[in-house]
Amino acid sequence: MKTPTTRSAGTEVQVEKEEERLATVRADYDRIADAYAARLAKELDSKPLDRELLLRFAAAVGQRGVVCDLGCGPGHVACFLCEAGATVFGVDLSPRMLDEARRLNPSIPFYEANMLALNLADGTLAGVAAFYSIVNLSPASLPAAFGEMARVLIPGGLLLLAFHVGDEVVCPRELWGRPVEMEFFFHRPAAIEQLLREAGLGIEEVIEREPYGPEVEHQSRRAYIFARKPGAA
Ligand SMILES: C[S@@+](CC[C@H](N)C(=O)[O-])C[C@H]1O[C@@H](n2cnc3c(N)ncnc32)[C@H](O)[C@@H]1O
């Protein structure tokens, strides 16, 4: 996409950099999508706390409306929510990840979209589950991502956000034998809470846990935040 010429020179550079970053993330996930699905599509079987929180999320959303698995990857969170009774669809930036999600979960709709500019109307979703989908966003783009999550939720709608805890930026350079260029950003929960509040969401609960075993996941501490859009529940 051509950068609009009405922006100031400095803003144009930032926008171009963000577009380059998104293109890198899309290409990297396209390259690893089949390996990611093969290794992680069943990971919830080994993650009891994640299952418990997703069940709570599904129960809280109930029949109030549609739920989005945002940054869905191979769609296992969408699948779990669907089996828990939610009406769910998935969204991802990577077309090959979406191919995997559709192959593994043929009854669930999956769409290509950028979480920094969702093609969804205001106030349309009862819930957003975003599991590790902010991990490749630059810190500068987090306010836009959280602003979009808040925008598309109905009043009283619920967000469940999961992320890696820490200060580091991990640059693996290869995953499962395939080259990648993208960066993985870890976050302090207090900083994420503050950004969610600034996006207009109320923090309901913050949960942290130590990593499960190395055979299950990357050895990082994990955080989960339930945040709600104010308004009628
Ligand atoms: C670490 S994976 C997490 C996938 C899945 N939610 C899970 O828990 O395994 C991050 C996912 O977010 C997607 N993603 C990254 N940036 C995105 C963006 N700007 N918009 C939509 N999806 C994005 C990636 O394509 C990838 O599938």
The ligand as an SDF file (V2000), in Angstrom:
LIG
                    3D

 27 29  0  0  0  0  0  0  0  0999 V2000
    2.5100  -16.5140   18.4310 C   0  0  0  0  0  0  0  0  0  0  0  0
    1.2550  -16.7420   17.2490 S   0  0  0  0  0  0  0  0  0  0  0  0
   -0.1570  -17.1150   18.2980 C   0  0  0  0  0  0  0  0  0  0  0  0
   -1.1600  -17.9430   17.5700 C   0  0  0  0  0  0  0  0  0  0  0  0
   -2.2590  -18.5200   18.4720 C   0  0  0  0  0  0  0  0  0  0  0  0
   -3.1060  -17.4640   19.0120 N   0  0  0  0  0  0  0  0  0  0  0  0
   -1.6680  -19.3340   19.5880 C   0  0  0  0  0  0  0  0  0  0  0  0
   -2.0070  -19.0980   20.7610 O   0  0  0  0  0  0  0  0  0  0  0  0
   -0.8590  -20.2250   19.3000 O   0  0  0  0  0  0  0  0  0  0  0  0
    0.8770  -15.0660   16.7630 C   0  0  0  0  0  0  0  0  0  0  0  0
   -0.1830  -15.0430   15.6800 C   0  0  0  0  0  0  0  0  0  0  0  0
   -0.6140  -13.6910   15.5310 O   0  0  0  0  0  0  0  0  0  0  0  0
   -0.6890  -13.3880   14.1500 C   0  0  0  0  0  0  0  0  0  0  0  0
   -0.4650  -11.9410   13.9930 N   0  0  0  0  0  0  0  0  0  0  0  0
    0.6900  -11.2670   14.2180 C   0  0  0  0  0  0  0  0  0  0  0  0
    0.5130   -9.9610   13.9630 N   0  0  0  0  0  0  0  0  0  0  0  0
   -0.7880   -9.8270   13.5610 C   0  0  0  0  0  0  0  0  0  0  0  0
   -1.5800   -8.7190   13.1470 C   0  0  0  0  0  0  0  0  0  0  0  0
   -1.0650   -7.4860   13.0790 N   0  0  0  0  0  0  0  0  0  0  0  0
   -2.8740   -8.9290   12.8220 N   0  0  0  0  0  0  0  0  0  0  0  0
   -3.4100  -10.1780   12.8690 C   0  0  0  0  0  0  0  0  0  0  0  0
   -2.7040  -11.2690   13.2470 N   0  0  0  0  0  0  0  0  0  0  0  0
   -1.4180  -11.0950   13.5910 C   0  0  0  0  0  0  0  0  0  0  0  0
    0.3840  -14.2310   13.5000 C   0  0  0  0  0  0  0  0  0  0  0  0
    0.1780  -14.4220   12.1210 O   0  0  0  0  0  0  0  0  0  0  0  0
    0.3110  -15.5200   14.3210 C   0  0  0  0  0  0  0  0  0  0  0  0
   -0.5690  -16.4480   13.7540 O   0  0  0  0  0  0  0  0  0  0  0  0
  1  2  1  0
  2  3  1  0
  2 10  1  0
  3  4  1  0
  4  5  1  0
  5  6  1  0
  5  7  1  0
  7  8  2  0
  7  9  1  0
 10 11  1  0
 11 12  1  0
 11 26  1  0
 12 13  1  0
 13 14  1  0
 13 24  1  0
 14 15  1  0
 14 23  1  0
 15 16  2  0
 16 17  1  0
 17 18  1  0
 17 23  2  0
 18 19  1  0
 18 20  2  0
 20 21  1  0
 21 22  2  0
 22 23  1  0
 24 25  1  0
 24 26  1  0
 26 27  1  0
M  CHG  2   2   1   9  -1
M  END
$$$$
